[in-house]
Amino acid sequence: MTERYFAALAAVVLVASLAGAAVAATEDSSGERRVEGWSPDVPDVHDVEEPAGDGVATVGDREFDSVQAAVDAAEPGETIVLEGRFDERVTVDTPGVTLEAVERDAAVIDGGEEGTVVEVVADDVTVEGVWIRNSGYDKNVDDSGVLVNGSSATLSELRLTEIAFGIWIGSVDDVTVEDSRIAGREDVQTVQRGNGIHLWETTDAELRNNSITTVRDGIYYQWAEGIHAAENAMWDMRYGVHYMYSNDNVLEGNVAFDNDVGYALMVSYDLTMRGNVAVNNDGTSGHGILLKDVEDSEIVGNELVGNDNGLYVYNAQDNRLTDNLLLENAVGVHITAGSSGELVTGNSFLGNDEAAFAETTSQTSWNGTERGNYWADARTVDLDEDGIGDTRYRPAGAVERLTHEHPQAAVFAESPAFDAVRLAESSFPVVESPGIVDQRPLAEPPHDNWRDYYADHDH
């Protein structure tokens, strides 16, 4: 034991000296973090032909040249069929009516850059297939393409362009937004735009298969609960999804790419994130998923690729972070600000500049199960072929802390001295520096779909 101790100590001393030389002699040369050539299949939100002719709104056998006039004439439960262009703002106060274009995008309602274009105040209203554009610019009064203040509304196959907020849903229940395309104003600075879908004190909404771009935040939750958001795509904005004070919600199968942050979950609990994708979110903050003051939540089976931080965990407690793919991020997982109680298992860490980093003064053992995580840099030995490494692995120990705090030292990342410290930390418990330890690293990655991200280029 004495010989091992001095061998480890010698390695640490050697690392320190080499790191000092690196810091003195080398500049940080890290480049922009991207997975080049990868793009999801999203629609062109502006690829649409202008409807021809003046607008005609039909209710049964009656025709109107105004949507508002048709709404006022309609009885509860009737359908108003729209075709052509309408220059007006509309308030739907008749319960149970349906506004639908004769075919998708065959009718446009233009708000003339004033106020909200369509306001739904009655319950059980459906708006389908209509192009809604040119709301006002004033976020302080919630200028929107569609403002929903009636419960059980359904918004389907809409196109919303040149708007402040796309869809604002107020203190109502059971609203569905599906198969719609939302784009804000490119000539307005990001921080001055509204959100794509804004949920305010809303419960039990269903958001599915929507494409959102050029807004401030794609889907914004504010005291919203019981929301199921699935198969939505968000790109070119600040935050793809943004939670504040919103509990018991589900995000499933969504894609957030080319944003500042993919998913920013803050001050909430009992959240489920399952099967989502966050790629190339590398702006000022640069997180694939941000968990800030989040508790008792499940982050399971997500793919975090090419972000600055794949997963950034800030003062988050008792969360389950399992079965995620973390590929080619600057940092795979960054734990900070007193986060604790997390279960981290079944994840694949592949090609990250730094697999994991923990700002802690103690040693954290992530996996409390019989199964750990796969670490591409672990050089795992599995002599009994049970799929579990024979020795523990330190993805975030003395070397990782040094290179994180002094990126110039990364020039020695594969040096014999650094390898000696890693070996000492993995093999000899006497070397117990602060950081993360995986007691049961996996011998093979549980994810085999990581190659899909290189389909369009070599790596």
C-alpha positions as CSV (number, residue, x, y, z in Angstrom):
1,M,0.0,0.0,0.0
2,T,2.9,2.4,0.8
3,E,4.4,1.8,-2.6
4,R,1.1,2.4,-4.3
5,Y,0.5,5.6,-2.3
6,F,3.9,7.1,-3.3
7,A,3.4,6.0,-6.9
8,A,0.1,7.8,-7.1
9,L,1.5,10.8,-5.3
10,A,4.4,11.0,-7.8
11,A,1.9,10.9,-10.7
12,V,-0.1,13.8,-9.2
13,V,3.0,15.8,-8.8
14,L,4.1,15.1,-12.3
15,V,0.6,16.1,-13.6
16,A,0.8,19.4,-11.7
17,S,4.1,20.2,-13.2
18,L,3.1,19.4,-16.7
19,A,-0.1,21.3,-16.4
20,G,1.8,24.3,-15.3
21,A,3.9,24.2,-18.4
22,A,0.8,23.7,-20.5
23,V,-1.0,26.7,-19.0
24,A,2.1,28.8,-19.5
25,A,2.8,27.7,-23.1
26,T,-0.5,26.9,-24.8
27,E,-3.6,28.9,-25.8
28,D,-7.0,27.4,-25.8
29,S,-7.7,26.3,-29.3
30,S,-11.1,24.7,-28.9
31,G,-13.4,25.3,-31.9
32,E,-17.1,25.7,-32.3
33,R,-19.0,22.7,-31.2
34,R,-21.1,21.3,-34.0
35,V,-22.2,18.0,-35.6
36,E,-21.9,19.1,-39.2
37,G,-24.2,17.7,-41.8
38,W,-27.0,16.7,-39.5
39,S,-30.4,18.2,-39.8
40,P,-33.8,16.8,-38.9
41,D,-36.7,16.8,-41.4
42,V,-38.6,20.0,-40.6
43,P,-40.9,21.9,-43.0
44,D,-40.1,25.3,-44.5
45,V,-42.6,27.4,-42.5
46,H,-42.6,30.1,-45.2
47,D,-43.2,27.8,-48.2
48,V,-46.8,28.8,-48.9
49,E,-48.7,30.4,-51.8
50,E,-50.7,33.5,-51.1
51,P,-54.5,32.7,-51.2
52,A,-56.1,34.2,-54.3
53,G,-59.1,36.5,-54.2
54,D,-61.0,38.3,-51.5
55,G,-62.2,36.3,-48.5
56,V,-65.5,34.4,-48.4
57,A,-66.8,32.9,-45.2
58,T,-69.5,30.3,-45.6
59,V,-71.9,29.2,-42.9
60,G,-74.3,26.6,-44.3
61,D,-75.8,28.3,-47.4
62,R,-74.9,31.8,-46.3
63,E,-71.8,33.7,-47.4
64,F,-70.1,36.6,-45.7
65,D,-67.1,38.8,-46.7
66,S,-65.9,38.9,-43.1
67,V,-64.9,36.2,-40.7
68,Q,-66.3,38.2,-37.7
69,A,-69.7,38.6,-39.5
70,A,-69.8,34.8,-40.1
71,V,-68.9,34.1,-36.4
72,D,-71.5,36.5,-35.2
73,A,-74.1,34.8,-37.4
74,A,-73.1,31.2,-36.6
75,E,-75.0,29.1,-34.0
76,P,-73.2,26.9,-31.5
77,G,-71.8,23.8,-33.2
78,E,-71.9,25.2,-36.7
79,T,-68.9,25.2,-39.1
80,I,-67.5,28.3,-40.8
81,V,-65.6,27.5,-44.0
82,L,-63.0,30.1,-45.1
83,E,-61.4,30.8,-48.4
84,G,-59.3,33.7,-49.7
85,R,-57.8,36.7,-47.8
86,F,-59.4,38.5,-44.9
87,D,-57.9,41.7,-43.5
88,E,-59.4,41.9,-40.0
89,R,-59.1,40.8,-36.4
90,V,-61.6,38.2,-35.1
91,T,-63.1,37.4,-31.7
92,V,-64.8,34.0,-31.5
93,D,-67.4,34.1,-28.7
94,T,-69.8,31.5,-30.0
95,P,-69.2,28.1,-28.2
96,G,-68.6,25.0,-30.2
97,V,-68.0,26.6,-33.6
98,T,-65.4,25.5,-36.1
99,L,-63.4,27.9,-38.3
100,E,-61.7,25.9,-41.1
101,A,-60.1,26.7,-44.4
102,V,-61.5,25.0,-47.4
103,E,-58.1,23.4,-47.6
104,R,-54.9,24.0,-45.7
105,D,-53.5,27.5,-46.1
106,A,-56.3,28.4,-48.6
107,A,-57.5,31.2,-46.2
108,V,-55.4,33.8,-44.5
109,I,-56.5,36.2,-41.8
110,D,-54.2,39.3,-41.7
111,G,-54.2,41.4,-38.5
112,G,-52.6,44.4,-40.1
113,E,-49.8,44.5,-37.4
114,E,-52.3,45.5,-34.7
115,G,-53.3,43.6,-31.6
116,T,-54.2,39.9,-31.6
117,V,-55.4,38.4,-34.9
118,V,-57.8,35.7,-33.6
119,E,-59.1,35.6,-30.0
120,V,-61.0,32.6,-28.8
121,V,-63.1,33.4,-25.7
122,A,-65.8,30.7,-26.0
123,D,-65.3,27.0,-25.1
124,D,-65.0,24.1,-27.5
125,V,-63.9,26.1,-30.5
126,T,-61.9,24.6,-33.3
127,V,-59.7,26.5,-35.7
128,E,-58.2,24.4,-38.5
129,G,-56.1,24.9,-41.6
130,V,-56.0,28.7,-41.5
131,W,-53.0,30.9,-42.1
132,I,-52.9,33.7,-39.5
133,R,-50.4,36.5,-39.7
134,N,-49.3,40.0,-38.9
135,S,-50.2,40.5,-35.2
136,G,-49.2,43.6,-33.4
137,Y,-45.7,43.9,-31.8
138,D,-46.6,44.6,-28.2
139,K,-45.6,41.7,-25.9
140,N,-46.9,43.6,-22.9
141,V,-50.5,43.1,-24.0
142,D,-49.8,39.7,-25.4
143,D,-50.3,40.5,-29.1
144,S,-50.7,37.0,-30.6
145,G,-51.6,35.1,-33.7
146,V,-54.2,33.2,-31.6
147,L,-55.1,34.1,-28.0
148,V,-57.0,31.3,-26.3
149,N,-59.2,32.1,-23.3
150,G,-61.7,29.3,-23.8
151,S,-61.3,25.8,-22.6
152,S,-61.3,22.7,-24.8
153,A,-60.1,24.6,-27.9
154,T,-58.5,22.7,-30.8
155,L,-56.0,24.5,-33.0
156,S,-55.0,22.2,-35.9
157,E,-52.9,22.6,-39.1
158,L,-52.4,26.4,-38.6
159,R,-49.7,28.5,-40.1
160,L,-48.8,31.5,-37.9
161,T,-46.2,34.0,-39.3
162,E,-45.1,37.6,-38.6
163,I,-46.4,37.4,-35.1
164,A,-45.3,38.5,-31.6
165,F,-46.6,35.5,-29.7
166,G,-47.7,32.6,-31.9
167,I,-50.4,31.0,-29.6
168,W,-51.1,32.4,-26.1
169,I,-53.1,30.0,-23.9
170,G,-54.5,31.6,-20.8
171,S,-56.0,30.2,-17.6
172,V,-58.0,27.4,-19.4
173,D,-58.0,23.6,-19.6
174,D,-57.8,20.9,-22.2
175,V,-56.4,22.9,-25.2
176,T,-54.9,21.0,-28.1
177,V,-52.4,22.5,-30.5
178,E,-51.4,20.1,-33.3
179,D,-49.7,19.9,-36.7
180,S,-49.1,23.7,-36.8
181,R,-46.3,25.9,-38.1
182,I,-45.2,29.0,-36.2
183,A,-42.6,31.6,-37.2
184,G,-41.9,34.9,-35.6
185,R,-40.3,38.0,-37.2
186,E,-36.7,37.7,-38.4
187,D,-36.2,41.5,-38.3
188,V,-37.0,41.6,-34.5
189,Q,-34.2,40.8,-32.0
190,T,-34.6,37.5,-30.3
191,V,-35.1,38.9,-26.8
192,Q,-37.8,41.3,-28.2
193,R,-39.9,38.5,-29.7
194,G,-42.7,36.6,-28.1
195,N,-42.9,32.9,-27.6
196,G,-44.1,30.3,-30.1
197,I,-46.6,28.7,-27.7
198,H,-47.1,30.4,-24.3
199,L,-48.8,28.5,-21.5
200,W,-50.1,30.6,-18.7
201,E,-51.7,28.9,-15.7
202,T,-52.9,26.2,-18.1
203,T,-53.7,22.6,-17.3
204,D,-54.0,19.4,-19.4
205,A,-53.0,20.8,-22.7
206,E,-51.8,18.6,-25.6
207,L,-49.1,20.0,-27.9
208,R,-48.0,17.6,-30.7
209,N,-46.2,17.7,-34.1
210,N,-45.8,21.5,-34.2
211,S,-42.8,23.2,-36.0
212,I,-41.7,26.4,-34.3
213,T,-38.9,28.9,-35.3
214,T,-37.7,32.5,-35.1
215,V,-39.3,33.2,-31.8
216,R,-37.9,33.9,-28.3
217,D,-38.7,30.5,-26.7
218,G,-40.5,27.7,-28.6
219,I,-42.8,26.5,-25.9
220,Y,-42.9,28.5,-22.6
221,Y,-44.5,27.1,-19.5
222,Q,-45.6,29.4,-16.7
223,W,-47.5,27.8,-13.8
224,A,-48.7,25.2,-16.3
225,E,-49.4,21.6,-15.2
226,G,-50.4,18.3,-16.8
227,I,-49.0,19.3,-20.3
228,H,-48.1,16.6,-22.8
229,A,-45.8,17.9,-25.5
230,A,-44.7,15.4,-28.1
231,E,-43.0,15.3,-31.6
232,N,-42.5,19.1,-31.7
233,A,-39.5,20.7,-33.5
234,M,-37.9,24.0,-32.3
235,W,-35.0,25.8,-33.9
236,D,-33.3,29.2,-34.3
237,M,-34.4,30.7,-31.0
238,R,-33.3,31.2,-27.4
239,Y,-34.8,28.2,-25.6
240,G,-36.6,25.5,-27.5
241,V,-38.6,24.6,-24.3
242,H,-38.7,26.8,-21.2
243,Y,-40.3,25.7,-17.9
244,M,-40.9,28.0,-14.9
245,Y,-42.9,26.9,-11.9
246,S,-44.6,24.1,-13.9
247,N,-45.0,20.7,-12.4
248,D,-46.1,17.2,-13.5
249,N,-45.5,17.7,-17.3
250,V,-44.3,15.3,-20.0
251,L,-41.9,16.1,-22.9
252,E,-41.6,13.2,-25.3
253,G,-40.0,12.8,-28.7
254,N,-39.3,16.5,-29.4
255,V,-36.4,17.9,-31.3
256,A,-34.6,21.1,-30.4
257,F,-31.6,22.2,-32.5
258,D,-29.5,25.2,-33.4
259,N,-30.7,27.2,-30.4
260,D,-29.0,28.8,-27.4
261,V,-30.5,26.1,-25.2
262,G,-32.5,23.1,-26.2
263,Y,-34.6,22.5,-23.1
264,A,-34.4,24.9,-20.1
265,L,-36.3,23.3,-17.2
266,M,-36.4,25.6,-14.1
267,V,-38.0,25.7,-10.7
268,S,-40.3,22.7,-11.3
269,Y,-40.7,19.1,-10.1
270,D,-42.2,15.8,-11.2
271,L,-41.2,16.3,-14.9
272,T,-40.7,13.5,-17.4
273,M,-38.3,14.0,-20.4
274,R,-38.3,10.9,-22.5
275,G,-36.9,10.3,-26.0
276,N,-36.1,13.9,-26.9
277,V,-33.3,15.2,-29.1
278,A,-31.1,18.2,-28.5
279,V,-28.5,18.9,-31.2
280,N,-26.1,21.8,-31.8
281,N,-27.4,24.1,-29.1
282,D,-24.3,26.1,-28.6
283,G,-25.2,29.7,-28.0
284,T,-24.3,31.9,-25.1
285,S,-25.5,29.3,-22.6
286,G,-25.1,26.3,-24.9
287,H,-27.0,23.5,-23.0
288,G,-28.8,20.6,-24.6
289,I,-30.8,20.2,-21.4
290,L,-30.6,22.6,-18.4
291,L,-32.0,21.4,-15.1
292,K,-32.1,24.3,-12.6
293,D,-33.8,23.9,-9.3
294,V,-35.6,20.8,-10.7
295,E,-36.6,18.0,-8.3
296,D,-37.9,14.4,-8.5
297,S,-37.8,14.3,-12.3
298,E,-36.9,11.7,-15.0
299,I,-34.6,12.5,-17.8
300,V,-34.6,9.2,-19.7
301,G,-33.6,8.1,-23.2
302,N,-32.7,11.4,-24.7
303,E,-30.1,12.2,-27.3
304,L,-27.8,15.1,-26.5
305,V,-25.4,15.8,-29.4
306,G,-23.0,18.6,-30.3
307,N,-24.0,21.0,-27.5
308,D,-21.6,23.0,-25.3
309,N,-23.0,21.1,-22.3
310,G,-25.1,18.0,-23.1
311,L,-26.8,18.1,-19.6
312,Y,-26.2,21.0,-17.2
313,V,-27.5,20.3,-13.7
314,Y,-27.7,23.3,-11.3
315,N,-29.0,22.9,-7.8
316,A,-31.2,20.0,-8.8
317,Q,-32.2,17.3,-6.4
318,D,-33.2,13.6,-6.6
319,N,-33.5,13.3,-10.3
320,R,-33.2,10.2,-12.5
321,L,-30.8,10.7,-15.4
322,T,-30.7,7.4,-17.2
323,D,-30.3,5.8,-20.7
324,N,-29.3,9.0,-22.4
325,L,-26.9,9.3,-25.3
326,L,-24.3,12.1,-24.8
327,L,-22.3,12.5,-28.0
328,E,-19.7,15.1,-29.1
329,N,-20.6,17.7,-26.5
330,A,-17.9,20.0,-25.1
331,V,-19.0,18.6,-21.7
332,G,-21.3,15.6,-21.5
333,V,-22.8,16.3,-18.0
334,H,-21.9,19.2,-15.8
335,I,-23.1,19.0,-12.2
336,T,-22.9,22.2,-10.1
337,A,-24.4,24.4,-7.3
338,G,-25.1,21.7,-4.8
339,S,-27.0,19.2,-7.0
340,S,-27.4,15.9,-5.2
341,G,-29.3,12.6,-5.0
342,E,-29.2,12.0,-8.8
343,L,-29.3,8.4,-10.2
344,V,-27.1,8.3,-13.3
345,T,-27.0,5.0,-15.1
346,G,-27.3,3.4,-18.5
347,N,-25.9,6.5,-20.3
348,S,-23.5,6.4,-23.2
349,F,-20.7,9.0,-23.2
350,L,-19.1,9.1,-26.6
351,G,-16.8,11.6,-28.2
352,N,-17.3,14.4,-25.7
353,D,-14.3,16.7,-25.1
354,E,-15.0,16.2,-21.4
355,A,-17.4,13.4,-20.4
356,A,-18.4,14.8,-17.0
357,F,-17.5,17.5,-14.6
358,A,-18.7,18.1,-11.1
359,E,-18.1,21.2,-9.1
360,T,-17.9,19.5,-5.7
361,T,-15.5,19.2,-2.7
362,S,-16.5,15.6,-2.2
363,Q,-16.7,12.4,-4.1
364,T,-20.0,11.5,-5.8
365,S,-20.9,8.0,-6.7
366,W,-23.6,8.2,-9.4
367,N,-24.9,4.7,-10.0
368,G,-26.5,3.1,-7.0
369,T,-27.5,0.1,-9.1
370,E,-25.8,-3.0,-10.6
371,R,-25.3,-1.1,-13.8
372,G,-23.3,2.0,-14.5
373,N,-22.6,4.0,-17.6
374,Y,-20.5,3.6,-20.8
375,W,-17.5,5.8,-21.0
376,A,-15.7,5.8,-24.3
377,D,-12.4,6.9,-22.7
378,A,-12.5,4.4,-19.8
379,R,-10.5,1.5,-21.4
380,T,-12.8,-0.8,-19.5
381,V,-11.6,-4.4,-18.8
382,D,-14.3,-7.0,-18.5
383,L,-12.6,-10.3,-17.9
384,D,-15.7,-12.2,-16.8
385,E,-17.7,-10.9,-19.8
386,D,-20.7,-9.9,-17.7
387,G,-20.9,-6.5,-19.4
388,I,-19.6,-4.6,-16.4
389,G,-16.0,-3.3,-16.0
390,D,-13.8,-5.0,-13.4
391,T,-12.6,-1.7,-11.9
392,R,-14.4,1.5,-11.1
393,Y,-13.9,4.6,-13.4
394,R,-13.3,8.2,-12.5
395,P,-14.8,10.3,-15.4
396,A,-14.3,13.5,-13.3
397,G,-11.3,13.4,-11.0
398,A,-8.1,15.3,-10.6
399,V,-7.1,15.3,-14.3
400,E,-10.6,16.4,-15.4
401,R,-10.8,19.1,-12.8
402,L,-7.4,20.4,-13.9
403,T,-8.2,20.4,-17.6
404,H,-11.6,22.0,-17.0
405,E,-10.1,24.9,-15.0
406,H,-7.1,25.2,-17.3
407,P,-8.1,24.1,-20.8
408,Q,-4.5,24.6,-22.0
409,A,-3.5,21.5,-20.0
410,A,-5.6,19.4,-22.3
411,V,-2.5,19.1,-24.5
412,F,-1.3,16.5,-22.0
413,A,-4.7,14.7,-21.8
414,E,-3.3,11.4,-23.2
415,S,0.1,11.7,-21.6
416,P,1.6,8.9,-19.4
417,A,1.5,11.2,-16.4
418,F,-2.3,11.9,-16.7
419,D,-2.9,8.2,-17.4
420,A,-1.0,7.3,-14.2
421,V,-3.3,9.6,-12.2
422,R,-6.4,8.1,-13.8
423,L,-5.1,4.6,-13.1
424,A,-4.4,5.5,-9.5
425,E,-7.9,7.0,-9.0
426,S,-9.6,4.0,-10.5
427,S,-7.5,1.3,-8.9
428,F,-6.3,2.6,-5.5
429,P,-9.0,4.0,-3.2
430,V,-6.3,5.8,-1.2
431,V,-6.4,8.4,-4.0
432,E,-9.8,9.9,-3.3
433,S,-9.9,13.3,-5.0
434,P,-13.2,15.1,-5.3
435,G,-15.3,14.3,-8.3
436,I,-17.4,11.6,-9.8
437,V,-16.9,7.8,-9.6
438,D,-18.7,5.1,-11.6
439,Q,-18.4,1.9,-9.6
440,R,-19.7,-0.3,-12.4
441,P,-18.8,1.1,-15.8
442,L,-20.3,-0.6,-18.8
443,A,-18.1,-2.5,-21.2
444,E,-20.2,-1.7,-24.3
445,P,-22.4,1.3,-25.1
446,P,-26.1,0.6,-24.7
447,H,-26.8,3.0,-27.6
448,D,-26.1,1.8,-31.1
449,N,-27.8,4.7,-33.0
450,W,-25.0,7.2,-32.4
451,R,-23.7,6.5,-35.9
452,D,-26.8,8.0,-37.4
453,Y,-25.5,11.5,-36.6
454,Y,-22.5,10.8,-39.0
455,A,-24.6,9.6,-41.9
456,D,-23.8,12.7,-44.0
457,H,-20.0,13.0,-43.2
458,D,-17.0,11.0,-42.1
459,H,-15.7,11.1,-38.5
